[in-house]
Amino acid sequence: MAHINFDTEVLRKFCTDAFCNFGFSPEDSAVITANLLMADIYGIESHGVQRLQRYHKSIQNGKILIDQRPEIVFETPVSAVVDGHNGMGQVIGHYSMEIAIEKAKKSGMAIVSTRNSNHYGIAGYYAKMACDQGLIGLSFTNSEAIMVPTFGKKAMLGSNPIAISMPAEPYPFFFDASTTVVTRGKVEMYNKAEKPLPEGWTVNKDGVPTTDALEILTNINQRAGGGILPLGGSEEKTGSHKGYGYGMLCEIFCSILSQGKTSNNTRINGLCHGFIAIDPAVFGDPKAIEDHFSTFLQELRDSPKAEGHDRIFTHGEKAAMAIERSKKEGVPVDVKTVIEMKDMADYLHMDFESYFGKLDVDFNSGYKASF
């Protein structure tokens, strides 16, 4: 898989300008871009600028409505339901988590459930929003159906990630993972690289294991059956029912509480999200709680290592390492994603070379995204 490294600020400028050219405000464009670049900087390529193609097409075909604003349609001092009116997912998600944070600061904790949205990027972005303000943050989302339930052969749930972030030293606790074995974005990356998927990730329309990324993406788009397996794979003995259950947990906080569309009833838009913010002060001295947690995390890192391994990571540690690596080396972007970025720039009448200079890329290669 060929990559080109770009300076983070160059990518930030390009993406922000692109979203402004689509018609978003400078403030909303900055929020969308921050979410995408956080994924790339943290080393989560599947949810970074690789997603620009998806947003480009969704705006073009009217799935993402630029001029729609999210609004609260029901609330209490500790909760709210937000209707996103099919606007941009990152804008809706940011708005929703800000409500949860504001309510948590007043009442100790809050839950916001959001409906009629779009793909909102990396779930951890919203959990980190709360953590950055000294709170515990959680975020969930459903998506178009890609997960095949245990013993099934039709996708019925989304990737349905769980993200949580909590203050700690020397870096915050940060966990963000899909409840499927992998995300759709990871399958897209294998398709771009023209590589077979690892065994145990996906099944075809007959429920039979397959390693063909294009087949899986095509079947998901056409709702022809098959999809990505839950965490634990295809059998209860390997824990498949656990990933399936975690996916249902996300569905409860996203589509059920908001009375929005469940994963099996969405396409690209109509997605639902969940947001939770908790003030540690409702349990005691926040600093003492943070110190207690930090001690435990260090004990985990210091615990005995398995043979052949010299390090135990805690969640958030690799992200901190990736941030430092990105500062020194830039952000790696797949060449095929670069071609998609150039296509988007042409559509928006942007001078691609003014951002990135002349690149050693064959923009006439004939590559086109197949989804």
C-alpha positions in Angstrom: 0.0 0.0 0.0 1.7 3.2 -1.2 1.5 6.3 1.0 2.6 9.9 0.9 3.3 11.8 4.1 1.7 15.3 4.4 2.2 18.0 7.0 -0.8 18.1 9.3 -1.4 21.8 8.9 -1.4 21.5 5.1 -4.0 18.8 5.3 -6.0 20.9 7.8 -5.9 23.9 5.4 -7.0 21.8 2.4 -9.9 20.1 4.3 -11.1 23.2 5.9 -11.1 25.1 2.6 -12.9 22.2 0.9 -15.7 22.1 3.4 -16.1 25.8 3.2 -16.3 25.5 -0.6 -19.1 22.9 -0.1 -21.0 25.6 1.8 -20.2 24.9 5.5 -19.4 27.8 7.7 -15.7 28.3 8.7 -16.6 27.2 12.2 -18.3 24.0 11.1 -15.6 23.3 8.5 -13.0 23.5 11.3 -15.0 21.0 13.5 -15.3 18.5 10.6 -11.7 18.8 9.8 -10.5 18.4 13.4 -12.4 15.2 13.7 -10.9 13.8 10.5 -7.4 14.8 11.3 -7.6 13.5 14.8 -8.2 10.0 13.3 -5.2 10.3 11.0 -3.0 11.8 13.7 -4.0 9.0 16.1 -3.1 6.4 13.4 -6.8 5.5 12.6 -6.5 5.8 8.8 -9.9 4.3 8.1 -11.6 7.4 9.6 -9.4 10.2 8.5 -9.1 11.9 5.1 -9.8 8.5 3.6 -13.5 9.4 4.4 -13.5 12.6 2.2 -14.7 10.6 -0.8 -17.8 9.4 1.2 -18.7 12.9 2.3 -18.1 14.3 -1.1 -20.6 11.8 -2.7 -23.1 12.1 0.2 -23.2 15.9 -0.3 -23.5 15.5 -4.0 -26.4 13.1 -3.8 -28.3 15.0 -1.1 -27.7 12.6 1.7 -25.9 15.2 3.7 -27.8 18.5 3.9 -25.5 21.4 4.3 -28.1 24.0 5.3 -29.7 21.9 8.1 -29.0 22.6 11.8 -29.4 20.2 14.7 -32.0 21.0 17.4 -33.1 19.7 20.8 -36.6 18.1 20.5 -36.9 16.8 24.0 -34.9 17.5 27.2 -34.6 17.3 31.0 -31.9 18.6 33.3 -29.9 15.4 32.7 -30.9 14.3 29.1 -31.8 15.5 25.7 -32.9 14.1 22.3 -31.4 15.9 19.3 -32.7 15.8 15.8 -29.9 16.4 13.3 -32.2 16.8 10.3 -29.7 14.9 8.1 -27.0 17.5 8.4 -23.2 16.8 8.7 -22.5 14.1 11.3 -19.5 15.9 12.9 -21.4 19.1 13.3 -24.3 17.3 14.8 -22.1 15.2 17.1 -20.1 18.2 18.3 -23.4 20.0 19.1 -24.8 17.0 21.0 -21.7 16.4 23.1 -21.5 20.1 24.0 -25.1 19.8 25.4 -24.1 16.7 27.4 -21.0 18.5 28.8 -23.0 21.6 29.7 -25.7 19.5 31.5 -23.1 17.3 33.3 -21.4 20.4 34.7 -24.7 21.5 36.2 -26.2 18.2 37.2 -23.3 15.8 37.5 -24.0 13.6 34.5 -26.0 13.7 31.3 -27.1 11.5 28.3 -27.9 12.9 24.9 -29.4 10.6 22.2 -29.3 11.9 18.6 -31.2 10.9 15.5 -31.3 11.8 11.8 -27.6 12.3 11.4 -24.8 11.1 9.1 -21.4 9.5 9.6 -19.8 11.4 12.4 -16.2 10.4 12.1 -14.2 9.0 14.9 -16.3 8.3 18.0 -13.4 9.0 20.3 -13.4 12.7 19.2 -16.6 13.3 21.3 -15.4 11.3 24.3 -12.2 13.4 24.2 -14.3 16.6 24.2 -15.6 15.7 27.6 -12.2 14.5 28.9 -10.5 17.7 27.9 -12.9 19.5 30.3 -12.2 17.1 33.2 -15.2 14.9 32.6 -15.6 11.2 31.7 -16.9 11.1 28.1 -18.6 8.3 26.2 -19.8 8.2 22.7 -21.6 5.6 20.5 -23.0 5.5 17.0 -24.9 3.1 14.9 -24.4 3.0 11.1 -25.7 1.4 8.0 -26.0 -2.3 8.7 -22.7 -4.1 8.2 -22.6 -6.5 11.2 -24.0 -10.0 10.8 -25.6 -11.2 14.1 -24.3 -14.4 15.6 -25.7 -17.4 13.5 -27.1 -15.0 10.9 -26.1 -14.3 7.3 -27.6 -10.8 6.8 -26.1 -7.6 8.2 -28.5 -6.1 10.8 -26.3 -3.9 13.0 -23.7 -1.2 12.2 -20.1 -1.1 13.3 -21.5 0.5 16.4 -18.4 1.6 18.2 -17.9 2.3 21.9 -15.6 5.2 22.9 -14.6 6.4 26.3 -12.1 8.8 27.6 -11.2 9.8 31.2 -8.5 12.1 32.7 -5.3 10.4 33.8 -1.6 10.9 33.9 0.7 11.0 32.0 -1.9 10.9 29.3 -5.7 10.4 29.3 -7.3 7.0 29.1 -8.7 6.7 25.5 -10.6 3.7 24.1 -12.4 3.7 20.8 -13.3 0.5 19.0 -16.0 -0.9 16.8 -18.1 -3.8 18.1 -17.5 -5.5 14.7 -14.2 -7.3 14.1 -13.2 -4.3 12.0 -14.9 -1.3 10.6 -16.2 -0.8 7.0 -13.4 1.8 6.6 -10.8 -0.9 7.2 -12.4 -3.1 4.6 -12.2 -0.1 2.2 -8.5 0.3 2.9 -7.9 -3.4 2.0 -10.0 -2.8 -1.2 -7.8 0.2 -2.1 -4.7 -1.8 -1.5 -6.2 -4.7 -3.6 -5.3 -7.1 -0.7 -7.3 -10.1 0.5 -9.0 -9.6 3.9 -7.7 -11.6 6.8 -9.6 -14.8 7.6 -12.3 -14.4 10.2 -13.4 -10.8 9.3 -16.3 -11.3 6.9 -18.9 -13.6 5.5 -20.6 -13.5 2.1 -24.3 -13.5 1.3 -24.6 -17.2 2.1 -22.9 -16.8 5.5 -19.7 -18.4 4.2 -16.3 -16.8 5.1 -14.7 -14.7 2.4 -11.6 -12.6 2.0 -12.9 -10.6 -1.0 -13.1 -6.9 0.2 -14.9 -5.7 -3.0 -17.5 -8.4 -2.7 -18.2 -7.4 0.9 -18.5 -3.7 0.1 -20.7 -4.4 -2.9 -23.0 -6.7 -0.8 -23.3 -4.1 1.9 -24.1 -1.4 -0.6 -26.7 -3.6 -2.4 -28.0 -5.1 0.9 -27.4 -8.5 -0.8 -26.6 -10.3 2.5 -23.4 -11.0 4.3 -21.1 -8.5 6.0 -18.6 -8.1 8.8 -18.6 -10.3 11.8 -19.1 -9.1 15.4 -16.1 -9.1 17.8 -15.5 -12.7 18.6 -16.1 -14.0 15.1 -18.9 -16.3 14.0 -19.2 -18.7 16.9 -20.3 -18.3 20.6 -17.3 -20.4 21.7 -15.1 -17.6 20.4 -17.2 -14.8 22.0 -19.3 -13.8 18.9 -22.4 -13.2 21.1 -20.4 -10.6 23.1 -19.6 -8.4 20.2 -23.2 -8.8 19.0 -24.4 -7.7 22.5 -22.1 -4.7 22.6 -23.5 -3.7 19.2 -27.0 -3.8 20.7 -25.8 -1.7 23.7 -24.8 1.0 21.2 -28.1 0.7 19.4 -30.0 1.3 22.7 -28.2 4.6 23.4 -28.4 5.7 19.8 -31.5 4.7 17.9 -33.8 3.3 20.6 -33.7 6.2 23.1 -33.8 8.8 20.3 -36.6 6.8 18.5 -34.5 7.1 15.3 -33.6 4.6 12.7 -32.0 1.3 13.7 -29.0 0.2 11.7 -31.0 -2.2 9.5 -33.3 0.7 8.5 -30.6 3.2 7.5 -28.6 3.7 4.4 -25.9 6.4 4.3 -27.9 8.9 6.3 -30.4 8.7 9.1 -27.8 7.5 11.6 -28.1 7.9 15.3 -25.6 8.6 18.1 -25.3 8.5 21.9 -23.3 10.8 24.1 -22.6 10.6 27.9 -20.7 13.1 30.1 -20.0 12.4 33.8 -18.4 14.7 36.3 -16.2 12.7 38.6 -17.0 15.2 41.3 -20.3 13.4 41.9 -18.2 10.5 43.3 -15.7 12.5 45.4 -12.6 14.6 44.8 -11.9 14.6 41.0 -8.1 14.9 41.6 -8.0 11.9 44.0 -10.1 9.8 41.5 -7.7 10.8 38.7 -4.6 9.9 40.8 -6.2 6.6 41.8 -6.9 5.7 38.2 -3.4 6.8 37.1 -1.9 4.5 39.7 -3.9 1.5 38.4 -2.9 2.3 34.8 0.8 2.4 35.7 0.4 -0.9 37.6 -1.0 -2.4 34.4 2.0 -1.1 32.4 4.4 -2.5 35.0 2.8 -5.9 35.4 4.6 -9.0 34.2 5.1 -9.3 30.4 4.3 -12.4 28.4 7.2 -14.3 26.8 8.4 -12.4 23.7 6.9 -9.1 24.8 8.6 -6.3 26.7 5.7 -3.8 27.0 2.1 -3.6 28.1 0.1 -0.7 26.6 -2.8 1.0 28.3 -5.5 2.6 26.1 -4.4 6.0 24.9 -0.7 5.3 25.1 -0.4 4.4 21.4 -2.4 7.5 20.5 0.1 9.6 22.4 2.9 7.9 20.5 1.1 8.4 17.2 0.7 12.2 17.9 4.4 12.5 18.4 5.2 10.5 15.3 2.8 12.7 13.2 4.5 15.8 14.4 7.8 14.6 13.2 6.9 12.6 10.1 3.5 14.0 9.0 0.4 12.1 8.2 0.6 9.1 5.8 -2.2 9.2 3.2 -2.9 6.3 0.7 -2.1 7.3 -2.9 -5.6 6.3 -3.9 -7.0 8.6 -1.3 -4.8 11.3 -2.7 -6.4 10.7 -6.1 -9.9 11.0 -4.5 -8.8 14.3 -2.9 -7.7 15.6 -6.3 -11.1 14.6 -7.8 -12.8 16.5 -5.0 -10.6 19.5 -5.4 -11.4 19.6 -9.2 -15.1 19.3 -8.4 -14.8 22.3 -6.0 -12.6 24.3 -8.5 -9.7 24.2 -6.0 -6.1 24.4 -7.1 -4.8 21.1 -5.7 -1.1 21.9 -6.4 -1.3 25.1 -4.4 -1.7 23.0 -1.3 0.5 20.0 -2.0 2.8 21.0 -4.8 3.6 18.6 -7.7 3.2 15.0 -6.5 4.6 11.9 -8.1 1.1 10.4 -8.6 -0.6 9.2 -11.7 -3.9 11.1 -11.5 -4.9 9.5 -14.8 -4.6 6.0 -13.5 -8.2 5.3 -14.0 -8.7 4.5 -10.3 -12.3 5.2 -9.1 -13.8 4.4 -5.7 -16.2 1.5 -6.1 -18.5 2.4 -3.2 
